[in-house]
Amino acid sequence: MASTISGPGILYVNSKIARTDLINEESYMKWYSEDHIPEIIETSAINSALRWKDVDPKANKPFLVMYPMKDIAFTQGEEFKKIRVHSDLLPNQGPIYDLADIDVRYYGLIQTYDPKGAKPEQDFDDWYRKEHLEMIAPTRGYLRTTRYKLLYYRTNAQSRELKGLPPRPEDKEVQAPPTWLAIHEFDTEDLDTKALMATADTEWSKGILGSIARMEALTYHHVASYGDGKFFHGQ
């Protein structure tokens, strides 16, 4: 586990249904919306949850929920650890880790770029600050970007161990997620992909992107918000 998990950030939970013979998407989302998320936003430190679904029907883990927090150190305390993994809404009352493959990441906020609102924060990578975001900003429907650094993550197998559940042979080792996360928000699903791809064609971009060992580029549409529904920009 990372030595320091504190400060503003997001709990980033990416998942897929593993036991489609026992639970379908409707039941899985019912558990999320009516049981799991309400329990989480009733805690003392998490007031908001945003649920997303990958636009790619073949996505490996199509379901995403993000929980913004003023201090993600809360995730290290007993109140957070007591959040239930069993429920009457789940087949055999759960646990959920028997039914879904869930990856959990803790990201610390490092920068907010909002050309129509908040000013960029100080610690900001030169490429993003001086070129990349300014090239993305004029594209159709662009709203803002928030950037994060991975502080900790755990696999479904590690979550089972954390909750005292026995290991399963189908829970295999997975590759560590990327260190850096940039969330670009748009108010339309009709993205100008040609303009977005062009932002990677500059010499500076080619140098930066060419040095990256692994990159994930995923597109989600917003499904629902819970609690106060606020992100770090307050909207």
N, C-alpha and C positions, 0 to 999 in steps of 0.2 A: 504494500500500500504506500502511496505517496506520503512523504514525511509531513507535508503541509497541505491540508485541505481546509481552506478558509477563504473568506471574502465573497463578493458577489459572484454568482455563477448559475449554471443550470444542471439539473439532474436530467439526463438524456437517456430515455428508455426506448430501445428499438426491439421489435419482436415479430415473431410469426407463430402461427398455430402449428404445434408439432403433432398433436393427436386429433387429426381431422375426423377420426372415427368416433371421437367422444364429444367434441365441441366444434361448433361452426362459428363463422365470423359474427353473426348476429348475437349469439350467446356470449362470445368473448367480449364484444363491445358493450353488452349489457352489464357484464361484471365490471368492466372498466368504468363505465359512466355512472352506474347506480351504486356501486359498492367501493371499489378501490380508490378512484379519484376523490369521491367525497370524504373518505377517511383521511386521505393525505392532506387535503386542503383544510381539514379541521384541526390539523396540528398547529402548534404555536409558531411555526416559522415558514410554512408554505401556504401562500394565499392564492396561488394561480396555477392553472394547468392548461396546456394547449395541446390538442390532439390533432394528428396529421395522418395522411395516408399517401404512400408513394403512388405517383401517377402511372408508373410502369406496372401493368398487371402481372408481370413475371418477376417482380422484385423479390429477392430472397427474404428480406424482413420488411414487409410493407407498412407495418404499424409503428408510429412514432408518437411518444408523448414527452413534452418538455415541461419541466417545473422550474421556473425562475425562482431564485432565492437571494435574499440580501446577504446571507452568509451560509455557504454550503457546509460549514463546520457542523451545522445541525444534523447532517447525515451521519455523523460519527457518534451521536448521542443515543441514549436508551429510548427516548420517545420515538425516534425514527425507526430504530431496530424492532420496535413492538408492532409496527404496521403488519397487519395480518396477510398471510398468503393462502389461507383457507377461507371458504365462503359457501353459503348455502346456494349461491347462484352458479357454483361450479359443479361439474359432475363429480359425484362422490365427495363433495365439499372440498375438493382440491387435494394437495396444494397446486397452485398455479404453475409451478415449475415442472409438474408432471404433464401439463397440457400444452404449454407454450415454451418456445425457445426465446429467452429474454436476455438481451445484452444491456448492461447498465454502465453508463459513463458519467463521470463528474467533470464538468468543464468549468474553469474559472474565467470570468469575463476579463478581457484584456483591452477591448476597444469598442466604441460605438461610433459609427459614421452615419450621420443623418444630415444631408446637404440642405434640407429644408428646416432643420431644427437644431438639435444639439451639435456642438462643436466636437471635432475629433479629440480623443484623449492623448496624453503625451507619449506613452510608450507605444509606438506605432511603427510597424515595419515600413521601411522607406518605400519599398515597391508598392505596397498597398496605399500608403499615404500620398505619395507623389505621382502615382500613375494609375494603378489598377482600378481603384474605386471611382476615381474621377472619370474613367472611361466607361464604367458600368452605369454610373448615375444617369446619363442621358437616355438610356435605353427605355423602351416602352414599359410603363407601369412600375418603374423602379421606385421603391420607397426608402429603404435604408439597409444598412448592414450592421450586424454585431459579430464580433470575433472573440474566440475563446481558445484556451490552451487546456489540453487534457491533463487532469490531475490524478485520476484513478479510474479504473474500469473493472468490471467483473462479468464473467460468463454465467450462463444458466447453471453450469455445474458448480461454480463458486458460490452462487446465490443459494443453491441447495445446501451446500456445506455450511454456509453462514446460518441458515435456519435449522440446522441439525437434521437434515434429510439425507437418506442414504444415497450413495452415488449410483449412476445408471450407466450402462455400457454405451448407450447411444449419445451420451454427452462427451463430445470429443474436444480436443484442444483447438482453439481458434486463434487466428492471427490477431495481434494487437491492433486496435484501431489507430487511425492517424492522430498525430499529436495536435494538429491545429484544426480548428473548425471555424468556418465563416458562414453565417446564415444571411443570405441575401433575400430580402422580402420584396414581393411585387404585388400589386393590386389587381393583377390579371393573370389568367392561365395561358393567354395568347402571347407567349414570350417571343421576343425577336431573337431567335437563336443565331441568326447570321451575325447580328451586331454583337451578341455576347461572345461568340466564337472569335470575332475579330479582336477582342481585348487580349487574346493570347498570342497575337501575331507580332507584337513588337519585339525588338531585340531583347529588351529588359525582361519581358514576360517569358520569352523562350529560355533565357538563362536561368530564371527562377524555377520555371516548371520543369526544365531539364534536370534540375538537381534534386527533384522530389522523388523519394523512393516509392511512395504509394499515395494515390489520390482517389477519393470517392467523390463523384458528382451525382447527387441524387436530387430529385425534384418531388416535392410533396404539395398537396393542396390541403388547405386548412379545413378540418372537419368540425371542430367544436372547441369552445373555450369554457373554462370552469372557474369558480371563485371570482376574483376581481378581473380575471382575464388579461392582466397587464404583463407586458414584457419590460425590458429595462428602459425602453424609451417612454414608458408610461402610457402606451396606446394599445 
